[in-house]
Amino acid sequence: MKIRNRGFEKVSKETFLKDVNLTEQDYNQIVLPVRKTQKSAGYDFSTPIDITLLPGESTIIPTGIKAYMLDDEYLSIYIRSSMGTKKDVILKNQVGIIDADYYNNSGNEGHILIAIRNIGNNVFEAKKGDAIAQGIFQKYLTVDEDDKVIKKVRQGGVGSTGV
């Protein structure tokens, strides 16, 4: 059996349909993130829905994707460069951080949601299947004696470790 270090999976159909007002056909068309070139750092996330945002509007995109990784890793979510420079679209939280324990914890399956905002003066449109964001897996370091601090076990989704 091959050891799994990091990767992407679709969330369950039940989670996807519960989290969003979409159809089973939309679920079946979800595409797992991929790197587009041999030396790309980021895995492109595509939108499973058509999006139209007026200037100043924002939305949350349900990707239908969850990510698994090693305990000392996280997945950073960034807007694709072309979205920011050509389309004036940003992530609402600037950078999304997906912790290893976001995946399949007791209160959340790990559905990655991407919040975007149109900061331009023109209507932004993205069609189902357009690459909108990219994810980069990264290692992180901890401070000395971090293992002595009592830590809670994650039991939920976005915001479950604080605000």
N, C-alpha and C positions, 0 to 999 in steps of 0.2 A: 504494500500500500504506500502510495506517495504521500510524503509529509507536506501539509499545507502551511505555507508561511504567510502569504498575503494574497488577496485577490478580491474579486467581486462576485456577488450572487444577486439574483432577483429576490426581492422580498416575496413572501407568500402572496398568492392571489388574494386571499382573505384580507391581509393587511393592506395591500394596495387599494382594493376596492373600498375598504373601510376608511382609509385615509383621504381618498379623493373621490370625486364624483365622475369617475370614468368607467369604461366598460371592460369586459373580459378581452375583447379584441385589442384594446389599448395595452392591456397587460401583456398579451402575447407578442406584441411588437416592441417591447422594451429591448434595448440593445445594451449589452454590458460595455462599460468604458474600455477604450483601447488607446494605445499610443499610435500616432499616425506615421511616425518615422522611426528609424532604428535608434536614433539618439534623443528622441523626445523624452523629457522628464515626466511630463504630465499625461495622464489618462483622460481622454476627452469624454465628458458627460454630455449626452444628447437629451433634448427635451422630448418627453413622450406625448406632448400636447402642443397645439398651436398657441402662440402667445402674441397678444397685442397690448402694448403699454403706451399710454399717452404720456407726454412730458410730465415728470414728477410722480408718476404712478409706480407702484411696486407690486410684486406678486411673489408667491412661494411656489416653486416648481417641484412637484413630487417626482423624483427620478425613478422610483420603483427599484432602486439599487440599495444594497447594503454591502459593507466592506469588512473583511476579516483580516487580521494582522497579528504580528507577535506582540507580546505584552509591553515591550519597550518602544513601540512605534505608534504613530498616528498618521492620519490622512489629512493633508491640507487641501482645502477646496479654494480655488482662485477663479476669477472670471477669466475667460480666454482673452488674450491680448487684443485680438481683433474686435471683440465685443466692446472693450473699453475705449480703444483708440478710434475705431470707425463708427461705432453705434452709440457711444455715450451711455453704456450700461455698466453698472457696478454691482458688486455684491453688497447687500444691505449691511452686513456685518464685516465687510472688508476681506476677511479670511475666515473660512469655515474650518473648524477643527473637529475631526471625527476621532474620538479616543477608541482604543482597542476594546474597552468594555461597553461601548455603545452597541456593539454587535451582539444580538441575541441575549440581552440581559433579561431579567425576570419581568420587567415592565415594558419592554420595548424590543421589537425585532431588529431595529437598527436602520430603519428607512431614512435614507439621506434626502433631505429637503434642501433646495437651493433658493435662497431669497435674493431676488434681483430688484434693481431700481433703475428707471430711466431718468438720467440726469440731463439729458439733452433737450433740444427744442423741437425735435421731430418725433413722430410716432415710431416706436420700435416694434418690429414684427419678427418673430421666429416661427418657423414651421416645424411640425413634428419631425424629429430626426436631426435637427440642426444641433451642432455642437455648441454649447453655451458656456461651459465651465470646464476646468481641468482639476484633477486630483493628483497629488504627489505624495507618495509614502515617504515618511521620514522617521529617523531615530530621534530619541530625546534622552537627556541626561537628568539625573536626580542629584540632590544635595546630599552631603554626608549625613548619616544617621536618619535619613528619610524613612528607613524601614521601622524606626521606633515610633513614628507618628501613627496614631490610630486613624484608619481611613475607612470611610463608608463603602459599601458595595453599591454600585449603581443599580437603580431600579427604575428606569424610565428613559425618556427620550430627550429632546431638546430642552435645555434648562434644568435638567434633573439634578445637577450637582450644585445649583445655586439659583440665582435670579431667573 
